[in-house]
Amino acid sequence: MRKTFLTFGKPDIGKKEIAEVVGTLKSGWLSTGPKVGKFENDFKNYVGSKYAVGLNSCTAGLHLALLVTGIVKDDEVITSPMTFGSTANVIIHSGAKPIFVDVDIKTMNIDTSLIKKKITKRTKAIIPVHMAGRPCDMEAINKIAREYGLYVIDDAAHAVGAKYKGRMIGNCGDLTCFSFYATKNITTGEGGMVTTNNGKWADAMKILSLHGLSRHAWQRYGKKGKNRYDLIMPGYKYNMMDIQASIGIHQLRKLEDFLKRREEIWKRYDNVFIDLPLKIPSPIEYGNKHARHLYTILLNIERLKVNRDVFAQMLNDENIGTGIHFISLHLHRYYAKIYGYKPGDFPNAFYISERTLSLPLTSGLTNEDVTDVIKAVKKVIDKTIKK
Ligand SMILES: *Cc1c(COP(=O)(O)O)cnc(C)c1O
């Protein structure tokens, strides 16, 4: 058995990030400033969008995206229930109602053939979630959006580095929200970015992210700054700091290498797990690039003596940390109670919720770490398989 605990989703931080943070700490300017400006610029060049707005989280990005597209009380926003809570929570914060559409089991992404049935006069936007880093069918989603006059706001928290038919995620929908939370493909500790080709939205998000002030503080306190500012609207406190951007600038430069390493590990897992009583992630759709954020297996629980939670605990006892992505939102207490959902309302999301398990997959894993994960999974299967 492995001697030390293998943490799930451990960040891969190097000397350059540390040096840049120290430089920022010594510079005398810690909050939103030139480093955020640089990170935004690098990021928009990377995804090929016209604008990028740095924020303190992806959740903040999703919220602001809904606000700048004019989502208001009693509007409806379509999304997948197979996601993290914030995707739907922000719809509620904007005053609108989340409308779930079930996922496809193979891709775990929104089933685009079911979207039209859920569109009403009040529907204003679709939030596709690129689950685990696998791009959604953006052609189908954009076509529906154009037909019904809806905005497309991508939840790309898992999908930095992904491509849909040769086009970067970040330049496929109207607004795309990325996360740099500690476990994501690249991290700033906490942080997020929204990309768009619409300058008015980008400006509005900048202003809303810092209280609704006409000018950011570093533009006021810098040499050429004017101290006087105007409060244009009651905004939020969603800005990214230069300390965060200092980490992000270097993480972004390493992203392609991170993705290569993730792909190597992914292939090793695929080669071994294909023979076990579980479902490995489906092959990548032709012409797309998967961001390899999560290696998510579906346990064949009908053939096991234990459920997924016990299985995960047994891996934990073998010193292997795992994640669960996700328990469908319609099964959570709040959503079940307020909207009256039953488990069978979204059968595929329910099916995945009971079987899904994400194994360690980060660029920092050594080959021995990967071997340990493989051994532990085989051992737990051996112990739990019905004979
Ligand atoms: C992590 C995550 C978010 C939230 O990102 P934060 O930066 O932590 O706000 C949103 N959606 C999905 C699918 C996520 O996994």
The ligand as a MOL file (V3000), in Angstrom:
LIG
                    3D

  0  0  0     0  0            999 V3000
M  V30 BEGIN CTAB
M  V30 COUNTS 15 15 0 0 0
M  V30 BEGIN ATOM
M  V30 1 C -14.9690 25.0040 -10.0900 0
M  V30 2 C -16.2160 25.1800 -10.8690 0
M  V30 3 C -16.9200 26.3990 -10.8740 0
M  V30 4 C -16.6000 27.5160 -9.9370 0
M  V30 5 O -15.3360 28.0380 -10.0790 0
M  V30 6 P -14.8050 29.0740 -8.9700 0
M  V30 7 O -13.6310 29.7140 -9.6400 0
M  V30 8 O -14.4340 28.2670 -7.7690 0
M  V30 9 O -15.8910 30.0430 -8.7050 0
M  V30 10 C -17.9950 26.5360 -11.7250 0
M  V30 11 N -18.3990 25.5290 -12.5180 0
M  V30 12 C -17.7780 24.3430 -12.5350 0
M  V30 13 C -18.2550 23.2710 -13.4570 0
M  V30 14 C -16.6800 24.1290 -11.6880 0
M  V30 15 O -16.0940 22.9190 -11.6490 0
M  V30 END ATOM
M  V30 BEGIN BOND
M  V30 1 1 1 2
M  V30 2 1 2 3
M  V30 3 2 2 14
M  V30 4 1 3 4
M  V30 5 2 3 10
M  V30 6 1 4 5
M  V30 7 1 5 6
M  V30 8 2 6 7
M  V30 9 1 6 8
M  V30 10 1 6 9
M  V30 11 1 10 11
M  V30 12 2 11 12
M  V30 13 1 12 13
M  V30 14 1 12 14
M  V30 15 1 14 15
M  V30 END BOND
M  V30 END CTAB
M  END
